[in-house]
Each structure stands twice: as structure tokens, then as C-alpha cells.
Amino acid sequence: MAVPNYQSFMYPLLELFMDGNEHTLQEAYIYLADHFNLTTEDKEEVLPSGKQLVYHNRIGWARTYLKKAGLIKSVKRATFVITERGQKLLNDPHITEINKKYLMNYEEFQKFQNEKQDENDDVLDEDDKHDLTPQELLDQGYKEIQQQISDEILERVKGCTPEFFEKLVVELLVAMGYGGSIEDAGKAIGKSGDEGIDGIIKEDVLGLDMIYVQAKRWENVVGRPEIQKFAGSLEGQRARKGVFITTSDFTKGAKEYVNLIEKKIILINGTDLAGYMFKYNIGVSKIAEYILKKVDLDYFEE
């Protein structure tokens, strides 16, 4: 048989996680190839680029969509486990398949789709691509790779050590033109001991103004109380500007609060953080190599 489309892989992939144990993407490749009785020829089919097996690519996209819908979650690199929501879906006898239309029932997946559309970065299904010109296909391929890299970046950042996170934030801020040199920024930013870092860095090389920085490597959403405390810290440090970075996201109340106060506070969530890392090429090269070659991410374990 031909390799199924990525939506056909979604439900049986979720079934792999039914036992509640951790499973890797490599296990998924084997399990789903057996489930669909893929032939040797099917498993050897590659994308036009020659960089990736077709069934690996489609299973990878099925995994991404299930994760974005909150049906599975990452526990470590390239390793996942089913969530309570995923178990509930599998226990529903009326549901025997999953597709993008069904996933739109979940708010997280709706947000994921809307964010892509807002950024004009929507990823097309295979069936939609036949109407594109060769140049459009090249552009679309770049966008798909960029999205995969951004997802992998964020997963890696969430799993990194506090020391690695501190180094990452310093390098990113300097690459964006803040903090002066790596040495200056590194001295200005110190460990806070609460899964985050904070400090004061130069707004420019000359230090004509200063910016207070707080970064939280959190899973929980950052609410208004945290931002209010941050604003109070600005006052105590005689700073008028601040940057609050988190690997998770901010509540609506937190976002509204920064627009009400006189001090200038920029909020950077996990998606924005990954996007800036991609834009300024901070920690991207190895992850990009992983995406293009599709080797195990553990290869890059430091």
C-alpha cells in the first residue's frame, strides 16, 4: 500500500501511547509501519529533497499536531507520553479517527493554527500543494522547516539546565544588540534560584540606558501578579524598561497590565523566544541539522 497521509497516522499513533508509558519517535516509526503493513518499498520512499523518508515525515507531523492539541506531551528529547485528554479520547467509543478538523475542538490547537495564520506562516497539507508554483513550493518548504526547528528549539530549551538557560539568554540579548559584550552581559545577569534569571544589562554598547531582565524557564503560564512584581523590581532598580522572558506563555491579564503602566515592559513567551533564536541563529545549527537529516536528537546531547 502507499504511505498514508499524516492525518491517517494520528489515531494509531495515539494508540501507541495508550499504555501510559514513555515512547520514542523511533518506536512510533516501527509501530506504525507494522500497523499499516508498509512494504520495504514504502519505507524507502523519500521526499523530493532526498533528505527524509516520507513515512517519517508524515508521522512526525502527526506527532506535532497531537502535541499541539494537548493529547501527548514531551517528557524528554524525542520521547513522549499520553495526557489525560488523550486517554479520554481513546476511551470514547464514538471516536475512531483523528484529523485536523477534529483537533480544532481543542483551544490550544485553535491557537496554534491562528498564530500561524496571523504570521502568514500557514503550513499547507499535501493535498493543497499541487496548485503551487515551484517557487511557492520552495518558500513553503522553508516555512515548514522553520516551524519544525522552532518547535525543537523550544523543547530543548524547556529541558535544558539553568546554567544553559542563563547562557542562552545572555547570547540572545547580545545578538539582538543589548548588553554590550557577552562578558558584560554575563556579569550583569545572575542566577535567581527559582528556575529563572534576572539582572540589569545595557540597552546599548555605551550603556546610555539600562534594561532589567527576568527570565523564567517555566511550564506554568505567567500571570499578572508575576508581572506586577517585576514592575516593582524595576522601581527598586531605578530602571524604566524591562524584558520578561518565559518558556511558557502569559495570561491575558498579564498582557493587558503592561499596556496600562508607565514603564515599558516587553513580554517574550516561549514561541517568541524560539522565533528570536531562529532569527539570530542562537543554538539553531545543530537542531537544523537534526531536522534535515532526521537523526535522533539525543545525538546532540551535551
Order of alpha helices (4+ residues) and beta strands (2+ residues): alpha-beta-alpha-alpha-alpha-beta-beta-alpha-alpha-alpha-alpha-alpha-alpha-beta-beta-beta-alpha-beta-alpha-beta-alpha-alpha
